[in-house]
């Protein structure tokens, strides 16, 4: 089941997307044209076919723009190389059709082509993994948009622990940075102002461990408001920002429909369509833009008190950029560890959050 969450389109975001598409057009987004040859061999290895049908099947493989002349030229080349053979099918009505079939030599060449394609895919996977490793918000957004989060090969926070050995209850980040509350009074002329989340730049990424390796679920388009007192590109010392952030859980995607369907079932997405984060307390810690937070997380109909740490950057006193991560035990929210066929998902999950918010007029 693939129920999409209705989403309003901001005109500025649409214009920005159009500008990106316009500038990107010079790169010619298209797969290597010679890959149409092994694709035709693959289709003919499944069953004999004729040109018009092959055009439609090639479009399903998403090899870019495919037209009938290019397919017939490819078939002629393959037949001249003795990789396919053809014959005219007796017409039942109208004109006779030429049917193509894979030859034994074509089957051997197809096997060799699969090795080439595997090498190409491995190279592209390395490019994607390096892009993921940059850790930028655009890399997170691309990871979720493209559904290629499964390329992640590492999982650090709790990989060595066993689920049964972990303490239950919300996890508090280790005291890696001593709390340092400043005594500087807040500016009496200032006060908290609302910052509305920018949906296109606000994302959550949920990374889980499983018996087959790491799996990531992500969603773009978070909603909410952050109330903060800012000045001189910092959160004013002594102030207490608050926030309410909502996540449409039906928007969580991994790129694997089986995993997604199981996730929606386990978290009862129909009954509990929204997860929420409410910030109630903020304490400055050692670094200038680091804060320790306290608040509540509501998920799957359960609300738990949590603590965590985030970094907050203030841009021109008009934009907030907040990033952080936390490890949760899904059993604390009454969610059993999912098991899909032979796949087991462990209860410890790491949640990475990146939100950007702009000052409301």
C-alpha positions as CSV (number, residue, x, y, z in Angstrom):
1,X,0.0,0.0,0.0
2,X,1.5,3.3,-1.0
3,X,-0.6,6.1,0.4
4,X,1.0,9.5,-0.2
5,X,0.5,12.3,2.2
6,X,-1.0,15.4,0.5
7,X,1.6,18.1,0.3
8,X,1.2,21.8,-0.4
9,X,3.7,23.3,-2.9
10,X,5.3,26.5,-1.9
11,X,5.7,28.8,-5.0
12,X,9.3,29.7,-4.0
13,X,10.2,26.0,-3.6
14,X,8.7,25.2,-7.0
15,X,10.6,28.1,-8.6
16,X,13.8,26.8,-7.0
17,X,13.2,23.3,-8.3
18,X,12.6,24.6,-11.8
19,X,15.9,26.5,-11.7
20,X,17.7,23.4,-10.5
21,X,16.1,21.4,-13.4
22,X,17.0,24.1,-15.9
23,X,20.6,24.2,-14.9
24,X,20.9,20.4,-14.6
25,X,19.6,19.9,-18.2
26,X,23.1,20.5,-19.6
27,X,24.3,17.3,-18.0
28,X,22.1,15.1,-20.2
29,X,20.6,12.7,-17.7
30,X,20.5,9.5,-19.7
31,X,22.0,6.0,-19.3
32,X,24.7,4.7,-21.6
33,X,23.0,4.1,-24.9
34,X,24.8,0.9,-25.5
35,X,23.0,-0.7,-22.5
36,X,20.0,-1.0,-24.7
37,X,21.7,-4.0,-26.4
38,X,22.0,-6.2,-23.3
39,X,18.5,-5.0,-22.2
40,X,17.1,-6.4,-25.5
41,X,19.0,-9.7,-25.0
42,X,17.6,-9.9,-21.5
43,X,14.0,-9.4,-22.7
44,X,14.5,-12.0,-25.4
45,X,16.0,-14.5,-22.9
46,X,12.6,-14.4,-21.2
47,X,10.6,-15.0,-24.3
48,X,10.7,-14.3,-28.0
49,X,9.3,-10.9,-28.9
50,X,8.7,-8.4,-31.7
51,X,9.8,-4.8,-32.0
52,X,6.8,-2.9,-30.8
53,X,6.5,-5.0,-27.7
54,X,10.2,-4.7,-27.0
55,X,9.9,-0.9,-27.1
56,X,7.2,-0.9,-24.4
57,X,9.2,-3.4,-22.2
58,X,12.4,-1.3,-22.6
59,X,10.5,1.8,-21.3
60,X,9.6,-0.2,-18.2
61,X,13.3,-0.8,-17.6
62,X,13.7,3.0,-17.5
63,X,16.7,3.2,-19.8
64,X,15.8,6.8,-20.8
65,X,14.0,7.8,-24.0
66,X,13.4,4.8,-26.2
67,X,11.9,5.0,-29.7
68,X,11.1,2.4,-32.3
69,X,13.8,3.3,-34.9
70,X,16.6,2.9,-32.3
71,X,15.2,-0.5,-31.1
72,X,14.9,-1.8,-34.7
73,X,18.5,-0.6,-35.4
74,X,19.7,-2.4,-32.3
75,X,17.8,-5.6,-33.3
76,X,19.5,-5.4,-36.8
77,X,22.9,-5.1,-35.2
78,X,22.3,-8.0,-32.8
79,X,21.0,-10.2,-35.7
80,X,24.0,-9.4,-37.9
81,X,26.2,-10.5,-35.0
82,X,24.3,-13.8,-34.7
83,X,23.1,-12.9,-31.2
84,X,19.4,-13.0,-32.2
85,X,17.5,-14.6,-35.0
86,X,14.1,-13.7,-36.5
87,X,11.3,-14.9,-38.6
88,X,8.0,-13.6,-39.9
89,X,5.0,-14.7,-37.9
90,X,2.0,-15.9,-39.9
91,X,-0.5,-13.0,-39.7
92,X,-3.8,-13.6,-38.0
93,X,-5.1,-10.2,-39.1
94,X,-3.3,-7.4,-40.9
95,X,0.4,-7.3,-41.6
96,X,2.8,-10.1,-40.5
97,X,5.1,-9.3,-37.6
98,X,8.8,-10.2,-37.3
99,X,9.6,-12.1,-34.2
100,X,13.0,-12.2,-32.6
101,X,14.6,-14.9,-30.4
102,X,17.9,-15.2,-28.5
103,X,20.5,-17.6,-30.0
104,X,22.8,-19.7,-27.9
105,X,25.7,-17.3,-28.7
106,X,23.4,-14.4,-27.6
107,X,22.8,-16.2,-24.3
108,X,26.6,-16.4,-23.6
109,X,27.1,-12.8,-24.6
110,X,24.3,-11.7,-22.3
111,X,26.1,-13.5,-19.4
112,X,29.2,-11.5,-20.2
113,X,27.2,-8.3,-20.4
114,X,25.8,-8.9,-16.9
115,X,29.4,-8.9,-15.5
116,X,30.0,-5.5,-17.2
117,X,26.7,-4.1,-15.8
118,X,27.7,-5.4,-12.3
119,X,31.0,-3.5,-12.5
120,X,29.2,-0.4,-13.7
121,X,26.7,-0.6,-10.8
122,X,29.5,-1.1,-8.2
123,X,31.2,2.0,-9.5
124,X,28.0,4.0,-9.3
125,X,27.3,2.7,-5.8
126,X,30.7,3.9,-4.7
127,X,29.8,7.4,-6.0
128,X,26.5,7.3,-4.1
129,X,28.3,6.2,-0.9
130,X,30.8,8.9,-1.1
131,X,28.0,11.4,-1.5
132,X,26.3,10.0,1.5
133,X,29.5,10.3,3.5
134,X,29.5,14.1,3.0
135,X,26.8,14.2,5.6
136,X,25.2,17.3,4.1
137,X,21.5,17.9,4.2
138,X,21.3,17.7,0.4
139,X,22.9,14.2,0.7
140,X,20.2,13.2,3.2
141,X,17.4,14.7,0.9
142,X,18.8,12.8,-2.1
143,X,19.1,9.6,-0.1
144,X,15.4,9.8,0.8
145,X,14.2,11.1,-2.6
146,X,16.1,8.4,-4.5
147,X,15.3,5.5,-2.1
148,X,19.0,4.4,-2.0
149,X,19.5,4.6,1.7
150,X,20.2,0.8,1.7
151,X,23.7,1.6,0.4
152,X,24.8,2.5,3.9
153,X,27.4,0.0,5.0
154,X,28.0,1.1,8.6
155,X,26.0,1.5,11.8
156,X,27.9,2.7,14.7
157,X,26.0,3.7,17.9
158,X,24.9,0.2,19.2
159,X,26.1,-2.2,16.6
160,X,28.1,-4.3,19.1
161,X,25.3,-4.6,21.7
162,X,22.5,-7.1,21.7
163,X,18.9,-6.0,21.9
164,X,18.2,-7.9,25.1
165,X,21.2,-6.4,26.9
166,X,20.1,-2.8,26.3
167,X,18.5,-0.8,29.1
168,X,14.8,0.0,28.5
169,X,13.6,3.6,28.5
170,X,14.6,6.8,26.6
171,X,18.3,7.1,26.2
172,X,20.2,10.1,27.5
173,X,23.2,11.2,25.4
174,X,26.6,10.5,27.1
175,X,28.1,13.5,29.0
176,X,30.6,14.2,26.3
177,X,30.3,17.9,26.7
178,X,30.0,19.5,30.2
179,X,26.9,21.6,30.7
180,X,27.7,25.2,30.9
181,X,24.8,27.5,31.6
182,X,25.6,31.1,31.0
183,X,24.4,33.8,33.4
184,X,24.2,36.5,30.8
185,X,20.7,38.1,31.1
186,X,18.4,38.1,28.1
187,X,17.9,41.4,26.3
188,X,14.7,42.8,27.8
189,X,13.8,44.4,24.4
190,X,13.9,41.1,22.7
191,X,11.6,38.1,22.8
192,X,10.8,34.8,21.2
193,X,9.6,34.9,17.6
194,X,8.1,32.2,15.5
195,X,10.2,30.4,12.8
196,X,8.2,28.2,10.4
197,X,9.8,25.0,9.2
198,X,10.8,24.9,5.5
199,X,9.3,21.7,4.3
200,X,11.6,21.1,1.4
201,X,14.7,21.4,3.7
202,X,13.4,19.6,6.8
203,X,14.0,15.8,6.9
204,X,14.1,12.9,9.3
205,X,16.2,9.7,8.6
206,X,15.6,6.6,10.7
207,X,18.5,4.1,10.5
208,X,17.9,0.6,11.8
209,X,20.0,-2.6,12.1
210,X,18.7,-5.8,10.7
211,X,19.8,-9.4,10.1
212,X,20.6,-8.4,6.4
213,X,22.4,-5.2,7.2
214,X,21.4,-1.5,7.8
215,X,18.1,-0.2,6.5
216,X,17.1,3.5,6.4
217,X,13.6,5.0,6.3
218,X,13.3,8.7,5.6
219,X,10.7,11.4,5.1
220,X,11.0,14.9,3.7
221,X,8.4,17.7,4.4
222,X,8.3,18.1,8.2
223,X,5.8,20.7,9.6
224,X,6.1,22.8,12.7
225,X,7.1,26.0,14.4
226,X,10.1,26.9,16.5
227,X,9.8,29.8,19.0
228,X,13.2,31.4,19.6
229,X,14.7,34.6,20.8
230,X,17.7,35.3,18.5
231,X,20.0,38.2,18.0
232,X,23.4,38.8,16.4
233,X,23.1,35.3,14.7
234,X,22.8,33.4,18.0
235,X,20.1,32.2,20.3
236,X,20.1,34.8,23.1
237,X,21.7,33.5,26.3
238,X,19.2,32.8,29.0
239,X,16.2,32.4,26.6
240,X,14.2,29.2,26.4
241,X,13.3,28.2,22.8
242,X,10.3,26.0,22.4
243,X,9.2,23.9,19.4
244,X,6.5,21.7,18.0
245,X,7.5,19.5,15.0
246,X,5.2,17.0,13.3
247,X,6.2,14.1,11.0
248,X,3.7,12.4,8.7
249,X,4.7,8.7,9.3
250,X,3.0,7.6,6.1
251,X,5.8,9.6,4.3
252,X,8.5,7.3,5.6
253,X,10.1,5.4,2.7
254,X,13.1,3.1,2.4
255,X,13.0,2.4,-1.3
256,X,11.9,-1.2,-0.7
257,X,8.2,-1.7,-1.0
258,X,8.2,-4.8,1.2
259,X,10.0,-3.1,4.0
260,X,7.8,0.0,3.7
261,X,4.6,-2.0,3.9
262,X,5.8,-3.9,6.9
263,X,6.8,-0.7,8.6
264,X,3.4,0.9,8.0
265,X,1.7,-2.2,9.4
266,X,3.9,-2.4,12.5
267,X,3.5,1.3,13.5
268,X,-0.2,1.3,12.7
269,X,0.2,4.3,10.4
270,X,-3.6,4.5,9.7
271,X,-4.4,4.8,13.4
272,X,-1.4,6.9,14.3
273,X,-0.6,9.0,11.2
274,X,1.6,11.6,12.9
275,X,4.7,11.6,15.2
276,X,5.4,14.8,17.1
277,X,8.4,16.3,18.9
278,X,7.8,19.0,21.6
279,X,10.7,20.9,23.0
280,X,10.3,22.3,26.5
281,X,13.8,23.0,27.9
282,X,17.0,24.2,26.4
283,X,20.5,24.4,28.0
284,X,23.6,25.7,26.4
285,X,26.6,23.4,26.6
286,X,30.3,23.8,25.9
287,X,30.4,24.7,22.2
288,X,28.8,28.0,21.1
289,X,26.0,26.5,19.0
290,X,25.4,23.2,21.0
291,X,22.4,22.8,23.2
292,X,21.1,20.0,25.4
293,X,17.3,19.6,25.0
294,X,14.5,18.1,27.0
295,X,11.0,17.5,25.7
296,X,8.6,14.8,24.6
297,X,8.3,12.5,21.6
298,X,4.9,11.2,20.7
299,X,4.8,8.2,18.4
300,X,2.5,5.2,17.9
301,X,0.1,6.7,20.4
302,X,2.8,6.8,23.1
303,X,4.4,9.9,24.6
304,X,7.8,9.6,26.2
305,X,10.1,12.2,27.9
306,X,13.4,12.4,26.1
307,X,16.7,14.3,26.2
308,X,19.2,14.9,23.5
309,X,21.8,17.3,22.0
310,X,21.6,19.4,18.8
311,X,23.5,22.1,17.0
312,X,21.7,25.3,16.1
313,X,22.9,27.8,13.5
314,X,21.3,31.2,13.1
315,X,21.5,32.8,9.7
316,X,21.0,36.6,9.6
317,X,18.6,36.3,12.6
318,X,16.0,35.1,10.1
319,X,16.7,31.4,9.6
320,X,17.4,28.5,12.0
321,X,19.3,25.4,11.0
322,X,18.9,22.6,13.6
323,X,20.6,19.2,13.4
324,X,20.9,16.3,15.8
325,X,20.5,12.6,16.3
326,X,19.3,10.3,19.0
327,X,19.1,6.5,19.6
328,X,15.7,5.1,20.7
329,X,14.4,1.7,21.6
330,X,11.2,1.2,19.6
331,X,9.8,-1.1,22.3
332,X,9.4,2.0,24.5
333,X,6.7,3.1,22.1
334,X,5.0,-0.2,22.1
335,X,6.3,-1.2,18.7
336,X,7.5,-4.8,18.4
337,X,10.6,-5.5,16.5
338,X,9.4,-6.3,12.9
339,X,10.3,-9.6,11.3
340,X,9.7,-9.8,7.5
341,X,10.2,-13.3,6.1
342,X,13.8,-14.1,7.2
343,X,14.5,-10.5,8.0
344,X,14.8,-9.4,11.6
345,X,14.9,-5.7,12.6
346,X,16.5,-4.9,15.9
347,X,14.8,-2.5,18.3
348,X,17.5,0.1,18.6
349,X,17.1,2.8,16.0
350,X,19.0,6.0,15.3
351,X,17.0,9.0,14.4
352,X,18.8,11.8,12.5
353,X,16.9,15.1,12.3
354,X,17.7,18.2,10.2
355,X,15.2,21.1,10.1
356,X,15.4,24.5,8.7
357,X,13.0,27.2,9.7
358,X,12.4,30.8,8.5
359,X,11.2,33.7,10.5
360,X,7.5,34.3,10.0
361,X,6.4,37.7,8.8
